Structures are given as structure tokens and as C-alpha cells.
Amino acid sequence: MSKYVRIDKKLNYKLEVINSYLLRFSDKYTKDNNTGLEYCEKQYFETDLDVFGRSSLYNYINFGRTPYGKKYLANSLEANLRSKEEIESRNKSINELSDNLDNVVDIVASSFEYNKLNSNIDINNIESGLSALENVYKPNIFKVILSSLYIIALITVIVLQSIKLIPPYIFLIMIFIAFFLCMFINTEAAKLSDDMSQANHILYGYDELIDEINKIKFNDTNLIKLQNNVSKLKSKSVKVFNVISGFSESRKNILFQIISNGLFMLDNYIVLAYYNWQKKYKNNIKEALESIGHIEELISLSTIGLVKENVVNPIVSDKFDFEDIRHPLIVEEKCVPNSFIFKNTNIITGSNMSGKTTFMRSIGTNYILFLAGAKVCATRFEAPILKLFTSMKVVDDVNNNISTFYGEILRIKAICDYVKLNKPMLVLVDEIFKGTNTKDRIVGAKATIEKLNRNDIYSIVTTHDPELCQIENVSNFHFLEYYENDEIKFDYKIHDGISNTRNAIYLLKIAGIIDK
């Protein structure tokens, strides 16, 4: 009966996983509490591009449920600079997972089950538990021999008592002597119990994950390496650990101690069993848990390839251009694709709500996926390896006495400081210096754009100031609006040249702020 209950439970987890993937084809997917905010490094682009949070890229693609799986995905979305070889290697691993949905569902189902069993376990719990497992407890051979001799003596007493050669109280005296003896000579068992209390949760629930990962036949070299690291731990070893941990935890109950140590001097055997287990698996535990986390990370990064129709493997190239790029968080049928060839410094003008900011966020978000080795939402995507900078969702900080304008100055300063390093960059700035007056804004914007005007810097700056379009060596593009039956409409497509339209007055009239 238990076998069929187990199968039913497994099928329910698989159904939950499949349903989670299906919901991502629409905008109805459930935004869970896996926001990634606890792992983010508070870089500007994380806020600007909605990398972390409840309605974020992390939340959308994350299917990892172990602490390492969630942490490593967050790390991979930090736009870290990787070599061409590393990006291509990761892309190969992610592609294999995207092409094998059945394997992915099996692993993720076990990951979901792990999460249900360990919903309160975070990365700090795991790290502290692993630290506790580093403590070595060597058994004392004399104590083990003493325990064995005691069991023989106790059996002898029981036999002699059964034939009434000795009184019954001798048996009770021996139990209490053994109990108190263990208390005084087995102090390491108490320390081990404390360590195992701290560590016993870190392996709980991993046995199913280990089995699912080990039964898959991977072809990718990186996935095989991770699988080999996982296989060193083995699900059986996790179950053995849980048994030892259970006995060690139970000894905190005084009644259990009296019985177990009084009858068997069990503390000595707990230390011996843990020592033998630790000798076999101690060096493999962290490596195995981290490898499971990396597999989950790669599975999460494969989400784009599994739930999007218009995706492509990006190419690491000396040029930067793409075709039919879409924002990963917008449902595909609602998202207008755009193609673009970077010409170093690019100024984009256009009316409010015409699509300028979404276009830049589409580039930035897909670029993060590109650096992580994942597929991107486009039909073609070629890009060099660049350091990403953004200035979009600038807000004030009352606690630190920072206004919106000064907040933007800090962002632009960070960009200009990196320019001095003469390293390749991708810079996305939305409505530059919008927090100040027109004259000062234009002066500051011109100075910034001129600093960005370099062959290895790819930048987009949006503005409502036509004066910026006249700067030497910049390329001009725009988004536009049109009107039908006195209604404003947008095509959300990027066009060459400078915008010659505006819609602020119209929108103010529609809102009733300005009389028609």
C-alpha cells in the first residue's frame, strides 16, 4: 500500500511542476515567495530591470527549491562577466535540459517535495549545519569494548536471574550504573548530539533528489561532472545519516537515555556509527549539495527555452545586434518584437508610453540571460561580453537624504567612473537627468553622452530633449504614436531618426487636468 501512496504523491508533485510551466505561457502564473531578494547584491540594474522581487525575472524562471539552487540562480542573474568559453559551456548544459523536459520534471518534482519538507530552511541553516558536520568525533576503542563486555554481562545477569541465582534488583543496579557511567565518560556524545541537532535538517529530503539526478543519462560534460559529485553522497547514505541523527536526537530524552545507555551503552555506538559515516561521506556532503544546487540553477535558466516559442541561442560576437527581441516577462502574443543594430551611442526620442523604456528593459533583461548562458527571447542575438550599467527607476532615499536627482547623479557617476577603466560597457539610461531643469539637464546629459562616445561602449539614452540628438557621432532613433478616432495609439516599434511628435498635452486633457 505504501508503495502506491508514494507513487501517487510523486505524480501530484509532477502535476504541480507541469502546471507551473504551463501557467508561464500566459500571464496567470502564480508569483510565489521565491523573490531572490535575500541573495541580491543591490546593484542598480537589479531594480531597473526587475531582476529580483515578486514580479521579477528571478521569480519567473526559478524552479529551484533547495537553498543552493535558489542562491546559485540569483548569482547567475547578477550579470557577472564570464568568458566566451564559459558562456558557451553553460549554454550547452542548459540546452540539454531544455530538450529533456521529462528529466527536468522528475528533478523539479523532487525539489518541490524537498521544499515542502524543509520550507523554513535557508542558506544560513545549510551553511551552519555543514560547519557542524566538520567537527570530528573519534570513537574510543576502550569504550566500545567496554560496551560490548557490558552487554555480555547484562545478558549473563538476565540468564542468572531467570534461573533465580541472583536477585532481580541486580539488573536494575546495572542499568543505572551504565547510565551514569555513560553520562560521565561519554561527554563527546552530548556534543555530537548538539552538532547533529544543528545538522540533521540539512540532508532531510535530499534522498529523492539524489535518486532522480543519478538515474538520468546526461551527455553534457558539465552535467555529468555535477552528477558524479551528487552520486558520491548516495541516497542510502542520507537515510543512514537520518537514522544516526534520530538516535542522537532521541538521547536528549532522559527516559530514552536511561533505557538505551542502561541496556546497551548506546552512546558509544552512536559515536562509532557517526565516525564511520563521516569517514565515508564528510568530504562529499557539501560538494554534493552544491552540485544539486548548480543543476537546479541550470534547470531554472532552461525555463525560457521551455516556456517561450521565440527563443534563440545567443552568440558571443564582436558586434551587437539582434532581431525580434521580446521582454521575457511579457506574454509573447502581447509583446511587440524589435530589431536593432547597436551603433555605439544611441539616442532614442519619442512620446510618453510609446515603448522606449520597455525596449531598453528588453535589451537589459535578455543581456542578463545571455551572460548567464541561457537562451534569449529573440530570433537572433549577437553580443560582446560587456559590463552592464543602467539608470532607470531612480527613486529618492529619505533616510540617507538623497533626492531623486542626486540619486541619478550617483548612478551616472558610477558609469563615468567605470568609463575611466577603459573596459567594454553596456549602458542603458532612461530620460537622463529628468529630475532637474532643462538647461542643467542638457549640459549634464551632453557631458555624459560625450564620455560614452567610445567604440567599446554600447549605450542607449532616452530623452525628450531634441538638443541631445545633435551631439556629434550619435545615432538617432525614435518611437512614435498615432491617432485614430481621437484615440492615441502606439506601434511600439523602433524607427530611425528623431521624433517630431509629443503627447503629454493630449494625455493631460484625457485625464481631465487640462480642459479640452
ZAVOMAR-26272 format. One line per 2 residues: number of its first residue (from 1); their letters; for each residue x negated, y, z negated of C-alpha. Coordinates in nm, 3 decimals, always signed. Each point is the difference from the previous one (the first is absolute). Example, Ala and Ser with C-alpha at 12.3 -4.5 7.8 and 13.67 -1.06 7.14 Angstrom:
<pts>
1) as) -1.230 -0.450 -0.780 ~ -0.137 +0.344 +0.066 .
</pts>
This chain:
<pts>
1) ms) +0.000 +0.000 +0.000 ~ -0.279 +0.246 -0.094 .
3) ky) -0.156 -0.054 +0.343 ~ +0.315 +0.126 +0.174 .
5) vr) +0.033 +0.294 -0.240 ~ -0.355 +0.096 +0.090 .
7) id) +0.075 -0.023 +0.375 ~ +0.314 +0.212 -0.045 .
9) kk) -0.193 +0.266 -0.192 ~ -0.271 +0.008 +0.267 .
11) ln) +0.256 +0.041 +0.277 ~ +0.163 +0.289 -0.186 .
13) yk) -0.334 +0.181 -0.023 ~ -0.060 -0.059 +0.372 .
15) le) +0.344 +0.137 +0.077 ~ -0.079 +0.310 -0.207 .
17) vi) -0.325 +0.052 +0.194 ~ +0.163 -0.044 +0.341 .
19) ns) +0.279 +0.240 -0.097 ~ -0.261 +0.256 -0.109 .
21) yl) -0.163 -0.018 +0.342 ~ +0.333 +0.024 +0.183 .
23) lr) +0.106 +0.310 -0.194 ~ -0.315 +0.177 +0.118 .
25) fs) +0.129 -0.010 +0.357 ~ +0.254 +0.258 -0.116 .
27) dk) -0.004 +0.283 -0.252 ~ +0.188 -0.211 -0.255 .
29) yt) -0.295 -0.172 -0.161 ~ -0.002 +0.016 -0.379 .
31) kd) -0.263 +0.236 -0.134 ~ -0.134 -0.188 -0.300 .
33) nn) -0.220 +0.113 -0.287 ~ -0.326 -0.096 +0.173 .
35) tg) -0.103 +0.357 +0.074 ~ -0.379 -0.038 -0.023 .
37) le) -0.020 +0.329 -0.192 ~ -0.195 -0.167 -0.282 .
39) yc) -0.281 -0.078 +0.245 ~ -0.010 +0.319 +0.208 .
41) ek) -0.300 +0.231 -0.020 ~ +0.206 +0.320 +0.038 .
43) qy) -0.146 +0.108 +0.330 ~ +0.196 +0.267 +0.188 .
45) fe) +0.091 -0.222 +0.295 ~ +0.168 -0.251 -0.235 .
47) td) +0.273 +0.254 -0.077 ~ +0.008 +0.159 +0.345 .
49) ld) +0.045 -0.331 +0.180 ~ +0.218 -0.175 -0.262 .
51) vf) -0.259 -0.273 -0.050 ~ +0.114 -0.080 -0.355 .
53) gr) +0.332 +0.039 -0.177 ~ +0.349 -0.141 +0.027 .
55) ss) +0.061 +0.089 +0.364 ~ -0.355 -0.054 +0.114 .
57) ly) -0.217 -0.198 +0.237 ~ -0.122 -0.210 -0.294 .
59) ny) +0.354 -0.077 -0.112 ~ +0.104 -0.088 +0.356 .
61) in) -0.277 -0.246 +0.083 ~ -0.082 -0.145 -0.343 .
63) fg) +0.081 -0.370 -0.040 ~ -0.270 -0.071 -0.259 .
65) rt) +0.118 -0.068 -0.352 ~ -0.314 -0.096 -0.191 .
67) py) -0.190 +0.290 -0.162 ~ -0.299 -0.047 +0.231 .
69) gk) +0.224 -0.023 +0.306 ~ +0.160 +0.334 -0.084 .
71) ky) -0.329 +0.166 -0.092 ~ -0.184 -0.110 +0.314 .
73) la) +0.282 +0.119 +0.226 ~ -0.016 +0.342 -0.168 .
75) ns) -0.378 +0.006 +0.053 ~ +0.040 -0.084 +0.369 .
77) le) +0.240 +0.295 +0.047 ~ -0.251 +0.252 -0.140 .
79) an) -0.132 +0.071 +0.353 ~ -0.340 -0.136 -0.097 .
81) lr) -0.263 +0.016 +0.273 ~ -0.080 -0.345 +0.133 .
83) sk) -0.237 -0.117 +0.271 ~ +0.133 -0.097 +0.340 .
85) ee) -0.087 -0.364 -0.074 ~ +0.190 +0.001 -0.328 .
87) ie) +0.311 +0.159 +0.153 ~ +0.000 -0.254 +0.283 .
89) sr) -0.058 -0.290 -0.242 ~ +0.291 +0.108 -0.220 .
91) nk) +0.218 +0.047 +0.309 ~ -0.073 -0.357 +0.105 .
93) si) +0.101 -0.134 -0.342 ~ +0.318 +0.210 -0.005 .
95) ne) +0.093 -0.113 +0.351 ~ -0.023 -0.365 -0.099 .
97) ls) +0.239 +0.064 -0.288 ~ +0.238 +0.198 +0.224 .
99) dn) +0.010 -0.295 +0.240 ~ +0.080 -0.253 -0.273 .
101) ld) +0.316 +0.119 -0.170 ~ +0.075 -0.340 -0.158 .
103) nv) -0.332 +0.000 -0.186 ~ +0.047 +0.358 -0.109 .
105) vd) +0.351 -0.070 -0.135 ~ -0.127 -0.300 -0.200 .
107) iv) -0.277 +0.203 -0.164 ~ +0.218 +0.304 -0.066 .
109) as) +0.278 -0.218 -0.146 ~ -0.248 -0.135 -0.255 .
111) sf) -0.120 +0.354 -0.062 ~ +0.359 +0.111 -0.068 .
113) ey) +0.038 -0.289 -0.244 ~ -0.325 +0.099 -0.172 .
115) nk) +0.134 +0.354 -0.038 ~ +0.321 -0.123 -0.159 .
117) ln) -0.203 -0.195 -0.256 ~ -0.246 +0.284 -0.061 .
119) sn) +0.189 +0.322 +0.068 ~ -0.171 +0.181 -0.288 .
121) id) -0.356 -0.099 +0.092 ~ -0.211 +0.276 +0.153 .
123) in) -0.360 +0.029 +0.116 ~ -0.119 +0.106 -0.347 .
125) ni) +0.147 -0.316 -0.153 ~ -0.176 -0.209 +0.261 .
127) es) -0.335 +0.172 -0.051 ~ +0.017 -0.029 -0.379 .
129) gl) +0.104 -0.365 +0.028 ~ -0.291 -0.076 +0.231 .
131) sa) -0.233 +0.175 -0.243 ~ +0.128 -0.222 -0.282 .
133) le) -0.070 -0.308 +0.212 ~ -0.365 +0.102 +0.023 .
135) nv) -0.053 -0.084 -0.367 ~ -0.170 -0.341 -0.031 .
137) yk) +0.098 -0.249 -0.270 ~ -0.238 -0.293 -0.027 .
139) pn) +0.137 -0.299 -0.194 ~ -0.198 -0.132 -0.298 .
141) if) -0.077 -0.368 +0.061 ~ -0.014 -0.063 -0.374 .
143) kv) +0.355 +0.137 -0.037 ~ +0.128 -0.213 +0.288 .
145) il) -0.156 -0.311 -0.152 ~ +0.146 +0.097 -0.338 .
147) ss) +0.347 +0.031 +0.159 ~ -0.033 -0.344 +0.158 .
149) ly) -0.114 -0.157 -0.328 ~ +0.284 +0.176 -0.181 .
151) ii) +0.260 -0.146 +0.238 ~ -0.147 -0.348 -0.056 .
153) al) +0.009 +0.059 -0.377 ~ +0.359 +0.124 +0.015 .
155) it) +0.109 -0.304 +0.200 ~ -0.174 -0.219 -0.258 .
157) vi) +0.184 +0.176 -0.283 ~ +0.333 -0.047 +0.180 .
159) vl) -0.071 -0.372 +0.044 ~ -0.108 -0.043 -0.364 .
161) qs) +0.303 +0.194 -0.115 ~ +0.232 -0.220 +0.209 .
163) ik) -0.128 -0.306 -0.181 ~ +0.020 +0.192 -0.329 .
165) li) -0.369 -0.014 -0.084 ~ -0.012 +0.377 -0.060 .
167) pp) +0.261 +0.245 -0.126 ~ +0.194 +0.221 +0.253 .
169) yi) -0.135 +0.328 -0.133 ~ -0.347 -0.079 +0.137 .
171) fl) +0.138 +0.057 +0.349 ~ +0.131 +0.346 -0.097 .
173) im) -0.324 +0.091 -0.175 ~ -0.198 -0.083 +0.313 .
175) if) +0.229 +0.216 +0.216 ~ -0.044 +0.304 -0.223 .
177) ia) -0.376 -0.055 -0.029 ~ -0.029 -0.018 +0.380 .
179) ff) +0.216 +0.310 +0.039 ~ -0.207 +0.212 -0.240 .
181) lc) -0.322 -0.141 +0.141 ~ +0.100 +0.113 +0.349 .
183) mf) +0.082 +0.346 -0.132 ~ -0.351 +0.045 -0.139 .
185) in) -0.218 -0.177 +0.257 ~ +0.196 +0.086 +0.319 .
187) te) -0.001 +0.380 +0.000 ~ -0.079 -0.007 +0.373 .
189) aa) +0.339 -0.167 +0.062 ~ +0.174 +0.305 -0.147 .
191) kl) -0.206 +0.234 +0.218 ~ +0.073 -0.219 +0.303 .
193) sd) +0.369 +0.018 -0.081 ~ -0.016 +0.381 +0.005 .
195) dm) -0.184 +0.000 +0.334 ~ +0.241 -0.246 +0.156 .
197) sq) +0.296 +0.205 -0.123 ~ -0.148 +0.287 +0.196 .
199) an) -0.077 -0.216 +0.302 ~ +0.275 -0.262 +0.014 .
201) hi) +0.231 +0.221 +0.209 ~ -0.248 +0.072 +0.280 .
203) ly) +0.019 -0.345 +0.158 ~ +0.365 -0.066 -0.074 .
205) gy) +0.192 -0.047 +0.325 ~ -0.309 -0.012 +0.224 .
207) de) +0.019 -0.377 +0.056 ~ +0.272 +0.028 +0.267 .
209) li) -0.188 +0.278 +0.180 ~ -0.317 -0.208 +0.000 .
211) de) +0.183 -0.300 +0.146 ~ +0.167 +0.204 +0.275 .
213) in) -0.325 +0.167 +0.106 ~ -0.200 -0.323 -0.003 .
215) ki) +0.243 -0.196 +0.218 ~ -0.027 +0.246 +0.292 .
217) kf) -0.248 -0.061 +0.281 ~ -0.154 +0.338 +0.076 .
219) nd) -0.209 +0.069 +0.311 ~ -0.134 +0.343 -0.091 .
221) tn) -0.343 -0.004 -0.167 ~ +0.093 +0.259 -0.263 .
223) li) +0.323 -0.181 -0.095 ~ -0.187 -0.332 -0.024 .
225) kl) -0.256 +0.158 -0.233 ~ +0.273 +0.141 -0.224 .
227) qn) +0.181 -0.337 +0.004 ~ -0.320 -0.179 -0.106 .
229) nv) -0.035 +0.237 -0.296 ~ +0.358 -0.075 -0.101 .
231) sk) -0.047 -0.378 +0.034 ~ -0.283 +0.001 -0.256 .
233) lk) +0.252 +0.077 -0.275 ~ +0.261 -0.262 +0.098 .
235) sk) +0.357 -0.003 -0.126 ~ -0.075 -0.297 -0.227 .
237) sv) -0.263 +0.202 -0.184 ~ +0.259 +0.273 -0.062 .
239) kv) +0.237 -0.256 -0.151 ~ -0.279 -0.140 -0.220 .
241) fn) -0.080 +0.352 -0.116 ~ +0.365 +0.058 -0.089 .
243) vi) +0.005 -0.321 -0.207 ~ -0.316 +0.098 -0.192 .
245) sg) +0.135 +0.351 -0.041 ~ +0.329 -0.139 -0.131 .
247) fs) -0.172 -0.203 -0.272 ~ -0.226 +0.292 -0.087 .
249) es) +0.298 +0.234 -0.027 ~ +0.198 -0.252 -0.208 .
251) rk) -0.273 -0.017 -0.265 ~ +0.111 +0.348 -0.113 .
253) ni) +0.302 -0.175 -0.149 ~ -0.108 -0.112 -0.348 .
255) lf) +0.221 -0.312 +0.006 ~ -0.150 -0.106 +0.335 .
257) qi) -0.350 +0.057 -0.143 ~ +0.066 -0.214 -0.305 .
259) is) +0.134 -0.286 +0.212 ~ -0.246 +0.020 +0.293 .
261) ng) -0.316 +0.060 -0.203 ~ +0.116 -0.220 -0.286 .
263) lf) +0.060 -0.296 +0.233 ~ -0.260 +0.051 +0.275 .
265) ml) -0.221 +0.298 -0.093 ~ +0.130 +0.128 +0.332 .
267) dn) -0.194 +0.331 -0.004 ~ -0.319 -0.185 +0.086 .
269) yi) +0.160 -0.160 +0.305 ~ +0.153 +0.331 +0.115 .
271) vl) -0.346 +0.161 +0.001 ~ -0.147 -0.304 +0.179 .
273) ay) +0.277 -0.006 +0.264 ~ -0.033 +0.374 +0.063 .
275) yn) -0.379 -0.026 +0.025 ~ +0.027 -0.274 +0.265 .
277) wq) +0.264 +0.198 +0.191 ~ -0.202 +0.320 -0.018 .
279) kk) -0.316 -0.180 +0.118 ~ +0.181 -0.111 +0.317 .
281) yk) +0.207 +0.305 +0.086 ~ -0.118 +0.315 -0.184 .
283) nn) -0.209 +0.125 +0.291 ~ +0.283 -0.062 +0.246 .
285) ik) +0.294 +0.164 -0.179 ~ -0.055 +0.365 +0.087 .
287) ea) -0.118 -0.082 +0.351 ~ +0.313 -0.210 +0.061 .
289) le) +0.241 +0.262 -0.138 ~ -0.170 +0.275 +0.201 .
291) si) +0.014 -0.214 +0.315 ~ +0.372 -0.060 -0.049 .
293) gh) +0.034 +0.378 -0.035 ~ -0.190 +0.058 +0.327 .
295) ie) +0.222 -0.251 +0.181 ~ +0.306 +0.185 -0.131 .
297) el) -0.157 +0.329 +0.111 ~ -0.044 -0.131 +0.354 .
299) is) +0.354 -0.143 -0.002 ~ +0.136 +0.342 -0.098 .
301) ls) -0.199 +0.165 +0.279 ~ +0.149 -0.253 +0.243 .
303) ti) +0.350 +0.133 -0.082 ~ -0.014 +0.261 +0.277 .
305) gl) -0.064 -0.274 +0.255 ~ +0.286 -0.208 -0.139 .
307) vk) +0.276 +0.262 -0.020 ~ -0.079 +0.242 +0.284 .
309) en) +0.060 -0.067 +0.370 ~ -0.230 +0.270 +0.140 .
311) vv) -0.338 -0.075 -0.154 ~ -0.351 -0.040 +0.132 .
313) np) -0.345 -0.098 -0.119 ~ -0.195 +0.327 -0.021 .
315) iv) -0.338 +0.034 +0.169 ~ -0.302 +0.157 -0.167 .
317) sd) -0.120 +0.240 +0.270 ~ -0.195 +0.319 +0.070 .
319) kf) +0.318 +0.170 +0.119 ~ +0.318 +0.079 -0.190 .
321) df) +0.328 -0.046 +0.184 ~ +0.317 -0.201 -0.028 .
323) ed) +0.324 -0.078 +0.178 ~ +0.352 -0.019 -0.144 .
325) ir) -0.100 +0.049 -0.362 ~ +0.279 -0.036 -0.257 .
327) hp) +0.021 +0.063 -0.372 ~ -0.005 -0.337 -0.186 .
329) li) +0.264 +0.112 -0.251 ~ +0.256 +0.109 +0.259 .
331) ve) +0.230 -0.264 +0.150 ~ -0.126 -0.066 +0.353 .
333) ek) +0.323 +0.073 +0.186 ~ +0.023 +0.339 -0.174 .
335) cv) -0.365 +0.090 +0.049 ~ -0.107 +0.197 +0.310 .
337) pn) -0.345 -0.119 +0.118 ~ -0.272 +0.240 +0.107 .
339) sf) -0.324 -0.035 +0.193 ~ -0.302 +0.221 -0.053 .
341) if) -0.363 +0.044 +0.098 ~ -0.206 +0.179 -0.263 .
343) kn) -0.199 +0.293 +0.131 ~ -0.182 +0.073 -0.325 .
345) tn) +0.178 +0.316 -0.129 ~ +0.374 +0.003 +0.074 .
347) ii) +0.253 +0.268 -0.088 ~ +0.366 -0.103 -0.005 .
349) tg) +0.277 +0.257 -0.003 ~ +0.376 -0.048 +0.003 .
351) sn) +0.322 +0.071 -0.179 ~ +0.098 -0.125 -0.343 .
353) ms) +0.112 -0.365 -0.010 ~ -0.127 -0.062 +0.354 .
355) gk) -0.232 -0.285 -0.102 ~ -0.345 +0.154 -0.062 .
357) tt) -0.045 -0.134 -0.353 ~ +0.142 -0.344 +0.077 .
359) fm) -0.238 -0.026 +0.295 ~ -0.300 +0.073 -0.221 .
361) rs) +0.119 -0.240 -0.267 ~ +0.043 -0.268 +0.265 .
363) ig) -0.364 +0.048 +0.097 ~ -0.126 +0.007 -0.359 .
365) tn) +0.199 -0.302 -0.119 ~ -0.097 -0.213 +0.298 .
367) yi) -0.360 +0.110 -0.040 ~ +0.002 -0.136 -0.356 .
369) lf) +0.129 -0.333 +0.137 ~ -0.274 +0.013 +0.266 .
371) la) -0.275 +0.040 -0.262 ~ +0.154 -0.286 -0.201 .
373) ga) -0.021 -0.231 +0.302 ~ +0.375 -0.032 +0.050 .
375) kv) +0.211 +0.033 +0.312 ~ +0.132 +0.349 +0.069 .
377) ca) +0.336 +0.126 +0.124 ~ -0.091 +0.089 +0.358 .
379) tr) -0.038 -0.165 +0.340 ~ -0.366 +0.105 +0.019 .
381) fe) -0.228 +0.148 -0.266 ~ -0.369 +0.078 +0.031 .
383) ap) -0.190 +0.196 -0.262 ~ -0.345 +0.055 -0.148 .
385) il) -0.072 -0.054 -0.371 ~ +0.066 +0.334 -0.172 .
387) kl) +0.042 +0.143 -0.349 ~ +0.366 +0.099 -0.045 .
389) ft) +0.106 +0.339 -0.140 ~ +0.350 +0.148 -0.021 .
391) sm) +0.174 +0.314 -0.123 ~ +0.377 -0.035 +0.022 .
393) kv) +0.209 -0.038 -0.316 ~ -0.171 +0.272 -0.198 .
395) vd) +0.171 +0.072 -0.334 ~ -0.082 +0.223 -0.293 .
397) dv) -0.139 -0.130 -0.328 ~ +0.142 +0.199 -0.293 .
399) nn) -0.205 -0.186 -0.261 ~ -0.327 +0.093 +0.169 .
401) ni) +0.114 +0.347 +0.110 ~ -0.031 -0.085 +0.371 .
403) st) +0.239 +0.168 +0.245 ~ +0.106 -0.160 +0.327 .
405) fy) -0.233 +0.228 +0.195 ~ -0.296 -0.070 -0.225 .
407) ge) +0.082 -0.371 +0.018 ~ -0.036 +0.020 +0.377 .
409) il) -0.325 +0.192 -0.035 ~ -0.138 -0.289 -0.209 .
411) ri) +0.097 -0.246 +0.273 ~ -0.153 +0.207 +0.280 .
413) ka) -0.312 +0.049 -0.214 ~ -0.038 -0.380 -0.032 .
415) ic) +0.026 -0.025 +0.379 ~ -0.258 +0.276 +0.059 .
417) dy) -0.238 -0.153 -0.255 ~ +0.009 -0.331 +0.189 .
419) vk) -0.057 +0.183 +0.330 ~ -0.340 +0.105 -0.138 .
421) ln) -0.102 -0.368 -0.022 ~ +0.017 -0.028 +0.380 .
423) kp) +0.201 -0.322 -0.014 ~ +0.296 -0.101 +0.223 .
425) ml) +0.343 +0.109 -0.127 ~ +0.372 -0.020 +0.069 .
427) vl) +0.174 +0.312 -0.131 ~ +0.378 +0.055 -0.008 .
429) vd) +0.122 +0.340 -0.127 ~ +0.367 +0.096 -0.002 .
431) ei) +0.091 +0.371 +0.025 ~ -0.339 +0.124 -0.110 .
433) fk) -0.002 +0.258 -0.283 ~ +0.379 +0.040 +0.013 .
435) gt) -0.003 +0.123 -0.360 ~ -0.142 +0.344 +0.074 .
437) nt) +0.070 +0.304 +0.221 ~ -0.040 -0.009 +0.377 .
439) kd) -0.318 +0.207 +0.022 ~ -0.193 -0.196 -0.264 .
441) ri) +0.137 -0.329 +0.131 ~ -0.131 +0.062 +0.351 .
443) vg) -0.344 +0.107 -0.125 ~ -0.032 -0.309 -0.221 .
445) ak) +0.140 -0.235 +0.263 ~ -0.235 +0.127 +0.271 .
447) at) -0.300 -0.047 -0.228 ~ +0.109 -0.356 -0.081 .
449) ie) +0.071 -0.098 +0.360 ~ -0.335 +0.134 +0.115 .
451) kl) -0.175 -0.218 -0.261 ~ +0.191 -0.303 +0.132 .
453) nr) -0.096 +0.070 +0.359 ~ -0.256 -0.278 +0.034 .
455) nd) -0.021 -0.305 +0.228 ~ +0.014 -0.256 -0.281 .
457) iy) +0.295 +0.163 -0.180 ~ +0.350 -0.087 +0.120 .
459) si) +0.249 +0.247 -0.141 ~ +0.364 +0.100 +0.032 .
461) vt) +0.123 +0.327 -0.148 ~ +0.366 +0.100 +0.021 .
463) th) +0.099 +0.365 -0.018 ~ +0.266 +0.258 +0.078 .
465) dp) -0.266 +0.260 +0.079 ~ -0.065 +0.034 +0.376 .
467) el) -0.324 +0.187 -0.076 ~ -0.163 -0.330 -0.096 .
469) cq) +0.072 -0.141 +0.345 ~ -0.244 +0.250 +0.149 .
471) ie) -0.304 -0.131 -0.187 ~ -0.276 -0.111 +0.235 .
473) nv) -0.035 -0.375 +0.076 ~ +0.331 -0.107 -0.156 .
475) sn) +0.266 -0.205 +0.179 ~ +0.363 +0.107 -0.030 .
477) fh) +0.304 -0.224 -0.031 ~ +0.354 +0.056 -0.117 .
479) fl) +0.333 -0.155 -0.098 ~ +0.319 +0.164 +0.122 .
481) ey) +0.370 +0.023 -0.061 ~ +0.296 +0.054 +0.233 .
483) ye) +0.366 +0.088 -0.044 ~ +0.316 -0.178 +0.108 .
485) nd) +0.346 +0.136 -0.082 ~ -0.153 +0.242 -0.250 .
487) ei) -0.176 -0.288 -0.174 ~ -0.375 -0.023 -0.051 .
489) kf) -0.165 -0.319 +0.124 ~ -0.354 -0.134 +0.019 .
491) dy) -0.173 -0.252 +0.224 ~ -0.280 -0.059 -0.258 .
493) ki) -0.253 -0.033 +0.283 ~ -0.333 +0.175 +0.012 .
495) hd) -0.058 +0.228 +0.300 ~ -0.299 +0.186 +0.138 .
497) gi) -0.035 +0.372 -0.061 ~ +0.128 +0.254 -0.252 .
499) sn) +0.357 +0.013 -0.132 ~ +0.198 +0.306 +0.102 .
501) tr) +0.313 -0.075 -0.202 ~ +0.106 +0.033 -0.361 .
503) na) +0.305 -0.112 -0.196 ~ -0.028 +0.145 -0.352 .
505) iy) +0.264 +0.270 +0.061 ~ +0.238 -0.256 +0.149 .
507) ll) -0.044 -0.232 -0.300 ~ +0.055 +0.289 -0.242 .
509) ki) +0.325 +0.082 +0.182 ~ +0.112 -0.365 -0.009 .
511) ag) -0.065 -0.002 -0.376 ~ +0.210 +0.315 -0.041 .
513) ii) -0.291 +0.206 -0.131 ~ +0.010 +0.235 +0.299 .
515) dk) +0.341 +0.099 +0.131 ~ +0.074 -0.122 +0.351 .
</pts>
